[in-house]
Protein backbone atom coordinates (compact mmCIF):
# COMPACT_ATOMS: atom_id res chain seq x y z
CA UNK A 1 0.00 0.00 0.00
CA UNK A 2 1.40 3.40 -0.90
CA UNK A 3 0.98 6.51 1.22
CA UNK A 4 -1.84 8.00 -0.84
CA UNK A 5 -3.85 4.79 -0.73
CA UNK A 6 -3.17 4.38 2.97
CA UNK A 7 -4.34 7.90 3.83
CA UNK A 8 -7.42 7.50 1.66
CA UNK A 9 -8.14 4.21 3.40
CA UNK A 10 -7.78 5.68 6.88
CA UNK A 11 -10.30 8.39 6.09
CA UNK A 12 -12.71 5.89 4.59
CA UNK A 13 -12.28 3.50 7.50
CA UNK A 14 -12.93 6.05 10.22
CA UNK A 15 -15.99 7.33 8.37
CA UNK A 16 -17.38 3.86 7.77
CA UNK A 17 -16.53 2.36 11.14
CA UNK A 18 -18.08 5.25 13.03
CA UNK A 19 -21.44 4.26 11.50
CA UNK A 20 -21.13 0.49 11.57
CA UNK A 21 -23.98 -1.69 12.72
CA UNK A 22 -23.86 -5.40 13.46
CA UNK A 23 -23.58 -6.68 9.89
CA UNK A 24 -20.91 -9.36 9.92
CA UNK A 25 -20.48 -11.39 6.76
CA UNK A 26 -18.76 -14.31 8.45
CA UNK A 27 -18.35 -15.71 11.94
CA UNK A 28 -16.04 -13.54 14.03
CA UNK A 29 -16.29 -10.47 11.79
CA UNK A 30 -19.15 -9.11 13.87
CA UNK A 31 -16.97 -8.83 16.96
CA UNK A 32 -14.17 -7.21 14.96
CA UNK A 33 -16.55 -4.67 13.43
CA UNK A 34 -17.94 -3.88 16.87
CA UNK A 35 -14.42 -3.31 18.21
CA UNK A 36 -13.41 -1.17 15.25
CA UNK A 37 -16.59 0.89 15.58
CA UNK A 38 -15.76 1.43 19.25
CA UNK A 39 -12.22 2.44 18.30
CA UNK A 40 -13.56 4.87 15.70
CA UNK A 41 -15.68 6.56 18.36
CA UNK A 42 -12.65 6.75 20.66
CA UNK A 43 -10.61 8.37 17.88
CA UNK A 44 -13.38 10.88 17.23
CA UNK A 45 -13.38 11.70 20.94
CA UNK A 46 -9.62 12.24 20.94
CA UNK A 47 -9.72 14.21 17.68
CA UNK A 48 -13.17 15.86 17.65
CA UNK A 49 -12.28 18.02 14.65
CA UNK A 50 -12.56 14.80 12.60
CA UNK A 51 -16.27 14.60 13.36
CA UNK A 52 -16.69 18.10 11.97
CA UNK A 53 -14.65 17.34 8.86
CA UNK A 54 -16.69 14.20 8.22
CA UNK A 55 -19.98 16.00 8.87
CA UNK A 56 -20.97 13.63 11.69
CA UNK A 57 -20.79 16.03 14.64
CA UNK A 58 -24.56 15.72 15.12
CA UNK A 59 -26.97 13.67 17.19
CA UNK A 60 -25.15 11.56 19.76
CA UNK A 61 -21.87 13.17 18.65
CA UNK A 62 -23.09 16.77 18.86
CA UNK A 63 -20.91 17.34 21.93
CA UNK A 64 -17.79 16.87 19.78
CA UNK A 65 -18.65 20.05 17.90
CA UNK A 66 -17.73 22.15 20.94
CA UNK A 67 -14.33 20.53 21.51
CA UNK A 68 -10.81 20.52 20.10
CA UNK A 69 -7.97 18.03 20.40
CA UNK A 70 -5.95 18.40 23.59
CA UNK A 71 -2.47 19.31 22.32
CA UNK A 72 -0.91 19.78 25.74
CA UNK A 73 1.78 17.36 26.90
CA UNK A 74 -0.65 15.78 29.36
CA UNK A 75 -3.35 15.53 26.70
CA UNK A 76 -1.03 13.89 24.21
CA UNK A 77 0.24 11.47 26.87
CA UNK A 78 -3.35 10.46 27.60
CA UNK A 79 -4.01 9.88 23.90
CA UNK A 80 -0.82 7.82 23.66
CA UNK A 81 -2.00 5.65 26.54
CA UNK A 82 -5.33 5.05 24.86
CA UNK A 83 -3.58 4.23 21.58
CA UNK A 84 -1.49 1.60 23.36
CA UNK A 85 -4.58 0.09 24.98
CA UNK A 86 -6.49 -0.15 21.70
CA UNK A 87 -3.47 -1.61 19.94
CA UNK A 88 -3.22 -4.36 22.53
CA UNK A 89 -6.86 -5.27 21.97
CA UNK A 90 -6.41 -5.41 18.18
CA UNK A 91 -3.28 -7.51 18.38
CA UNK A 92 -5.17 -10.05 20.46
CA UNK A 93 -7.65 -10.73 17.64
CA UNK A 94 -7.43 -14.08 15.85
CA UNK A 95 -7.74 -13.14 12.17
CA UNK A 96 -8.25 -16.73 11.02
CA UNK A 97 -11.62 -17.07 9.36
CA UNK A 98 -12.21 -13.33 8.92
CA UNK A 99 -13.30 -12.19 5.47
CA UNK A 100 -10.83 -10.17 3.41
CA UNK A 101 -12.61 -6.84 3.85
CA UNK A 102 -12.70 -7.21 7.63
CA UNK A 103 -9.01 -8.13 7.70
CA UNK A 104 -8.20 -5.06 5.61
CA UNK A 105 -10.15 -2.76 7.94
CA UNK A 106 -8.37 -4.27 10.92
CA UNK A 107 -4.96 -4.04 9.24
CA UNK A 108 -5.40 -0.36 8.39
CA UNK A 109 -6.50 0.66 11.87
CA UNK A 110 -3.90 -1.51 13.61
CA UNK A 111 -1.09 -0.24 11.38
CA UNK A 112 -2.08 3.36 12.05
CA UNK A 113 -2.02 2.66 15.79
CA UNK A 114 1.33 0.90 15.57
CA UNK A 115 2.83 3.85 13.71
CA UNK A 116 1.39 6.36 16.16
CA UNK A 117 2.53 4.31 19.17
CA UNK A 118 6.09 4.41 17.85
CA UNK A 119 5.88 8.16 17.36
CA UNK A 120 4.54 8.81 20.85
CA UNK A 121 7.69 7.23 22.29
CA UNK A 122 9.70 10.27 21.22
CA UNK A 123 9.49 13.03 23.86
CA UNK A 124 8.99 15.75 21.26
CA UNK A 125 7.10 16.45 18.05
CA UNK A 126 3.54 16.00 16.80
CA UNK A 127 1.95 12.64 16.02
CA UNK A 128 -1.05 12.01 13.77
CA UNK A 129 -3.50 9.10 14.05
CA UNK A 130 -6.18 8.36 11.43
CA UNK A 131 -6.65 12.09 11.28
CA UNK A 132 -8.78 13.51 8.47
CA UNK A 133 -7.22 16.95 8.95
CA UNK A 134 -3.59 16.17 9.71
CA UNK A 135 -2.59 12.73 8.45
CA UNK A 136 0.59 14.37 7.18
CA UNK A 137 1.23 16.06 10.53
CA UNK A 138 3.98 13.85 11.96
CA UNK A 139 6.58 16.51 12.58
CA UNK A 140 9.48 17.18 14.96
CA UNK A 141 8.16 20.66 15.82
CA UNK A 142 4.64 21.17 17.17
CA UNK A 143 4.54 24.68 15.73
CA UNK A 144 6.17 25.73 12.46
CA UNK A 145 5.38 27.71 9.33
CA UNK A 146 3.05 24.95 8.09
CA UNK A 147 1.73 23.39 11.28
CA UNK A 148 0.25 24.50 14.57
CA UNK A 149 -3.09 25.53 16.03
CA UNK A 150 -2.72 29.12 14.87
CA UNK A 151 -2.94 27.87 11.27
CA UNK A 152 -5.19 24.85 11.60
CA UNK A 153 -7.95 25.78 14.05
CA UNK A 154 -9.12 29.00 12.35
CA UNK A 155 -9.24 27.11 9.06
CA UNK A 156 -11.49 24.44 10.57
CA UNK A 157 -13.75 27.03 12.16
CA UNK A 158 -14.08 29.05 8.96
CA UNK A 159 -14.38 26.26 6.42
CA UNK A 160 -15.85 23.28 8.26
CA UNK A 161 -17.76 24.32 11.39
CA UNK A 162 -21.36 24.76 10.25
CA UNK A 163 -23.78 27.00 12.14
CA UNK A 164 -27.49 26.40 11.66
CA UNK A 165 -28.75 26.60 15.25
CA UNK A 166 -27.99 28.39 18.49
CA UNK A 167 -26.36 25.19 19.71
CA UNK A 168 -24.00 25.27 16.73
CA UNK A 169 -23.13 28.88 17.52
CA UNK A 170 -22.52 28.08 21.17
CA UNK A 171 -20.27 25.22 20.09
CA UNK A 172 -18.30 27.67 17.93
CA UNK A 173 -17.82 29.95 20.93
CA UNK A 174 -16.74 26.98 23.02
CA UNK A 175 -14.16 26.10 20.40
CA UNK A 176 -12.84 29.66 20.47
CA UNK A 177 -12.30 29.23 24.22
CA UNK A 178 -10.66 25.86 23.59
CA UNK A 179 -8.47 27.41 20.89
CA UNK A 180 -6.77 29.58 23.50
CA UNK A 181 -6.10 26.52 25.63
CA UNK A 182 -4.79 24.66 22.59
CA UNK A 183 -2.29 27.43 21.91
CA UNK A 184 -1.08 27.32 25.50
CA UNK A 185 -0.84 23.53 25.35
CA UNK A 186 1.42 23.79 22.33
CA UNK A 187 3.47 26.51 24.01
CA UNK A 188 4.09 24.19 26.94
CA UNK A 189 5.26 21.49 24.52
CA UNK A 190 7.54 24.00 22.80
CA UNK A 191 9.09 24.88 26.15
CA UNK A 192 9.67 21.22 26.96
CA UNK A 193 11.15 20.60 23.51
CA UNK A 194 13.56 23.52 23.87
CA UNK A 195 14.80 22.06 27.15
CA UNK A 196 15.76 18.96 25.14
CA UNK A 197 17.48 21.01 22.47
CA UNK A 198 14.63 20.51 19.98
CA UNK A 199 14.47 23.88 18.26
CA UNK A 200 13.35 24.56 14.71
CA UNK A 201 15.87 26.04 12.25
CA UNK A 202 16.24 29.80 12.29
CA UNK A 203 14.68 30.28 8.84
CA UNK A 204 11.62 28.23 9.88
CA UNK A 205 11.23 30.25 13.07
CA UNK A 206 11.50 33.50 11.13
CA UNK A 207 8.62 32.45 8.86
CA UNK A 208 6.58 31.09 11.75
CA UNK A 209 6.98 34.20 13.87
CA UNK A 210 6.06 36.43 10.93
CA UNK A 211 2.88 34.40 10.36
CA UNK A 212 1.96 34.39 14.05
CA UNK A 213 2.45 38.13 14.39
CA UNK A 214 0.33 38.70 11.30
CA UNK A 215 -2.37 36.38 12.64
CA UNK A 216 -2.41 38.33 15.91
CA UNK A 217 -2.55 41.75 14.26
CA UNK A 218 -5.50 43.90 13.25
CA UNK A 219 -9.00 44.38 14.62
CA UNK A 220 -10.26 41.02 15.86
CA UNK A 221 -13.71 41.53 14.35
CA UNK A 222 -12.03 41.38 10.93
CA UNK A 223 -10.16 38.14 11.64
CA UNK A 224 -11.47 35.44 9.25
CA UNK A 225 -12.75 33.18 12.03
CA UNK A 226 -14.70 36.09 13.58
CA UNK A 227 -15.93 37.62 10.33
CA UNK A 228 -17.04 34.17 9.17
CA UNK A 229 -18.86 33.61 12.47
CA UNK A 230 -20.66 36.92 12.02
CA UNK A 231 -21.99 35.74 8.66
CA UNK A 232 -22.87 32.29 9.95
CA UNK A 233 -24.92 33.70 12.83
CA UNK A 234 -26.64 36.48 10.89
CA UNK A 235 -30.01 34.72 11.06
CA UNK A 236 -29.73 33.94 14.77
CA UNK A 237 -30.76 36.13 17.66
CA UNK A 238 -27.95 37.28 19.92
CA UNK A 239 -24.80 39.36 19.67
CA UNK A 240 -22.49 36.50 18.76
CA UNK A 241 -19.87 38.72 17.19
CA UNK A 242 -19.40 40.60 20.45
CA UNK A 243 -19.05 37.36 22.40
CA UNK A 244 -16.55 35.95 19.92
CA UNK A 245 -14.52 39.15 19.90
CA UNK A 246 -14.46 39.19 23.71
CA UNK A 247 -13.06 35.65 23.87
CA UNK A 248 -10.53 36.52 21.20
CA UNK A 249 -9.27 39.68 22.91
CA UNK A 250 -9.24 38.29 26.44
CA UNK A 251 -7.99 34.76 25.80
CA UNK A 252 -6.80 34.01 22.28
CA UNK A 253 -4.62 37.08 21.73
CA UNK A 254 -2.79 36.65 25.07
CA UNK A 255 -2.25 32.95 24.29
CA UNK A 256 -0.83 33.85 20.89
CA UNK A 257 1.44 36.41 22.55
CA UNK A 258 2.73 33.75 24.94
CA UNK A 259 3.46 31.45 22.02
CA UNK A 260 5.25 34.22 20.16
CA UNK A 261 7.38 34.93 23.24
CA UNK A 262 8.30 31.25 23.50
CA UNK A 263 9.29 31.06 19.84
CA UNK A 264 11.28 34.28 20.16
CA UNK A 265 13.26 32.56 22.92
CA UNK A 266 13.82 29.63 20.54
CA UNK A 267 15.01 32.01 17.83
CA UNK A 268 17.81 33.27 20.05
CA UNK A 269 19.19 29.73 20.25
CA UNK A 270 18.38 28.58 16.72
CA UNK A 271 20.84 27.64 13.98
CA UNK A 272 20.41 27.01 10.26
CA UNK A 273 20.79 23.25 10.76
CA UNK A 274 17.65 21.68 9.31
CA UNK A 275 18.20 17.92 9.49
CA UNK A 276 16.64 15.84 12.25
CA UNK A 277 20.09 14.35 12.82
CA UNK A 278 20.58 17.27 15.20
CA UNK A 279 17.69 16.12 17.43
CA UNK A 280 17.85 13.64 20.32
CA UNK A 281 17.75 10.13 18.84
CA UNK A 282 17.45 11.83 15.46
CA UNK A 283 18.41 8.80 13.37
CA UNK A 284 15.60 6.73 14.89
CA UNK A 285 13.19 9.66 14.53
CA UNK A 286 14.04 9.97 10.83
CA UNK A 287 13.44 6.25 10.30
CA UNK A 288 10.06 6.49 12.05
CA UNK A 289 8.88 9.52 10.07
CA UNK A 290 9.90 7.70 6.90
CA UNK A 291 7.70 4.74 7.81
CA UNK A 292 4.88 7.02 8.92
CA UNK A 293 4.94 9.02 5.69
CA UNK A 294 5.35 6.17 3.21
CA UNK A 295 4.46 2.88 5.01
CA UNK A 296 7.70 1.45 3.58
CA UNK A 297 9.79 -1.02 5.57
CA UNK A 298 12.95 0.04 3.73
CA UNK A 299 15.63 1.70 5.82
CA UNK A 300 16.76 5.26 5.06
CA UNK A 301 20.06 3.89 3.71
CA UNK A 302 18.25 1.41 1.47
CA UNK A 303 16.09 4.18 0.05
CA UNK A 304 19.13 6.38 -0.50
CA UNK A 305 20.96 3.55 -2.28
CA UNK A 306 17.92 2.82 -4.43
CA UNK A 307 17.58 6.49 -5.32
CA UNK A 308 21.22 6.67 -6.39
CA UNK A 309 20.87 3.50 -8.46
CA UNK A 310 17.73 4.77 -10.20
CA UNK A 311 19.36 8.11 -10.88
CA UNK A 312 22.35 6.35 -12.45
CA UNK A 313 20.05 4.20 -14.59
CA UNK A 314 18.07 7.23 -15.77
CA UNK A 315 21.23 9.18 -16.55
CA UNK A 316 22.55 6.25 -18.56
CA UNK A 317 19.31 6.05 -20.52
CA UNK A 318 19.33 9.80 -21.11
CA UNK A 319 22.96 9.69 -22.24
CA UNK A 320 22.20 7.07 -24.88
CA UNK A 321 19.24 9.14 -26.18
CA UNK A 322 21.35 12.30 -26.29
CA UNK A 323 24.17 10.54 -28.16
CA UNK A 324 21.66 9.32 -30.74
CA UNK A 325 20.89 13.00 -31.33
CA UNK A 326 24.57 13.75 -31.80
CA UNK A 327 24.93 15.39 -28.39
ZIMO-V744945 format. One record per backbone hydrogen bond with DSSP energy under -1.0 kcal/mol. NH is the residue of the N-H (numbers start at 1). CO is the residue of the C=O. If there is no record, write none. Layout:
NH:CO
NH:CO
//
This chain:
6:2
7:3
8:4
9:5
10:6
11:7
12:8
13:9
14:10
15:11
16:12
17:13
18:14
19:16
20:17
23:21
29:26
32:28
33:29
34:30
35:31
36:32
37:33
38:34
39:35
40:36
41:37
42:38
43:39
44:40
45:41
46:42
47:43
50:47
52:48
53:49
54:50
56:51
58:56
61:58
62:59
64:61
65:62
66:63
67:64
76:72
77:73
78:74
79:75
80:76
81:77
82:78
83:79
84:80
85:81
86:82
87:83
88:84
89:85
90:86
91:87
93:90
98:95
103:99
104:100
105:101
106:102
107:103
108:104
109:105
110:106
111:107
112:108
113:109
114:110
115:111
116:112
117:113
118:114
119:115
120:116
122:119
126:139
137:134
139:126
144:147
151:148
152:148
153:149
156:152
157:153
158:154
159:155
160:156
161:156
169:165
170:166
171:167
172:168
173:169
174:170
175:171
176:172
177:173
178:174
179:175
180:176
181:177
182:178
183:179
184:180
185:181
186:182
187:183
188:184
189:185
190:186
191:187
192:188
193:189
194:190
195:191
196:193
197:194
198:193
199:197
202:271
205:201
206:202
207:203
208:204
209:205
210:206
211:207
212:208
213:209
214:210
215:211
216:212
222:219
223:220
226:223
227:223
228:224
230:226
231:227
232:228
233:229
234:231
236:233
240:238
243:239
244:240
245:241
246:242
247:243
248:244
249:245
250:246
251:247
252:247
253:248
255:251
256:252
257:253
258:254
259:255
260:256
261:257
262:258
263:259
264:260
265:261
266:262
267:263
268:264
269:266
270:266
278:275
279:276
282:279
285:281
286:282
287:283
288:284
289:285
290:286
291:287
292:288
293:289
294:290
295:291
303:299
304:300
305:301
306:302
307:303
308:304
309:305
310:306
311:307
312:308
313:309
314:310
315:311
316:312
317:313
318:314
319:315
320:316
321:317
322:318
323:319
324:320
326:323
327:322
//
